[in-house]
């Protein structure tokens, strides 16, 4: 029984690791930075960092779900920031 639990744990870890893009410290710093850049709530900033959009269309899709439409400059600044981390 113990061996099967270990196998499950390894599989879960591998699955989660496949989707993890940033370490905890970098992600926390990115959330705070994006909050300041866009004047967004922590919830919105976490979603942006979680999904790491690669272009304006992806970023707008995230923000539209929160009924937000920041300026093009803010969007570009966020995308530039995300691409640098």
VMD Tcl script that draws the C-alpha trace (Angstrom):
set ca {
  {0.00 0.00 0.00}
  {2.80 2.41 0.89}
  {4.45 1.95 -2.49}
  {1.24 2.87 -4.36}
  {0.92 6.07 -2.31}
  {4.49 6.98 -3.21}
  {3.77 6.35 -6.89}
  {0.69 8.56 -6.73}
  {2.67 11.31 -5.01}
  {5.38 11.16 -7.67}
  {2.80 11.30 -10.46}
  {1.04 14.27 -8.83}
  {4.33 16.08 -8.35}
  {5.32 15.49 -11.98}
  {1.94 16.70 -13.20}
  {2.05 19.88 -11.12}
  {5.68 20.52 -12.04}
  {4.77 20.43 -15.71}
  {2.57 23.49 -15.22}
  {4.69 25.43 -12.74}
  {6.45 28.29 -14.48}
  {7.73 30.42 -11.61}
  {9.12 29.80 -8.16}
  {7.05 31.09 -5.25}
  {9.15 34.20 -4.59}
  {9.17 35.29 -8.23}
  {5.43 34.71 -8.55}
  {4.67 36.71 -5.38}
  {6.85 39.60 -6.57}
  {5.19 39.50 -10.00}
  {1.73 39.66 -8.47}
  {2.68 42.76 -6.46}
  {4.35 44.41 -9.44}
  {1.37 43.79 -11.71}
  {-1.00 45.11 -9.03}
  {0.96 48.37 -9.08}
  {1.30 48.54 -12.87}
  {-2.35 48.09 -13.61}
  {-4.01 49.14 -10.40}
  {-5.54 45.67 -10.29}
  {-6.73 43.67 -7.32}
  {-4.62 40.83 -6.03}
  {-7.12 38.37 -7.52}
  {-6.69 39.78 -11.03}
  {-2.93 39.97 -10.69}
  {-2.71 36.37 -9.49}
  {-4.74 35.23 -12.50}
  {-2.42 37.11 -14.86}
  {0.67 35.56 -13.27}
  {-0.99 32.14 -13.20}
  {-1.87 32.20 -16.90}
  {1.19 34.16 -18.11}
  {-0.40 35.61 -21.26}
  {1.92 35.92 -24.25}
  {0.06 38.52 -26.28}
  {-2.50 41.32 -26.05}
  {-5.37 39.05 -27.04}
  {-4.68 36.62 -24.19}
  {-4.23 39.42 -21.66}
  {-7.42 41.14 -22.78}
  {-9.33 37.87 -22.48}
  {-8.22 37.55 -18.86}
  {-9.09 41.15 -18.05}
  {-12.42 41.01 -19.89}
  {-13.55 38.27 -17.52}
  {-13.16 40.87 -14.74}
  {-14.75 43.61 -16.88}
  {-11.48 45.55 -16.97}
  {-10.11 47.45 -19.95}
  {-6.85 49.24 -19.10}
  {-4.99 51.36 -21.61}
  {-2.83 49.88 -24.33}
  {0.26 51.22 -22.53}
  {-0.63 49.36 -19.34}
  {-1.27 46.16 -21.29}
  {2.05 46.42 -23.13}
  {3.92 47.18 -19.91}
  {2.43 44.07 -18.29}
  {3.28 41.88 -21.28}
  {6.84 43.22 -21.36}
  {7.18 42.56 -17.65}
  {5.81 39.02 -17.94}
  {8.15 38.22 -20.81}
  {11.10 39.33 -18.68}
  {10.44 36.95 -15.78}
}
mol new
graphics top color blue
foreach p $ca { graphics top sphere $p radius 0.5 }
foreach p [lrange $ca 0 end-1] q [lrange $ca 1 end] { graphics top cylinder $p $q radius 0.2 }
display resetview
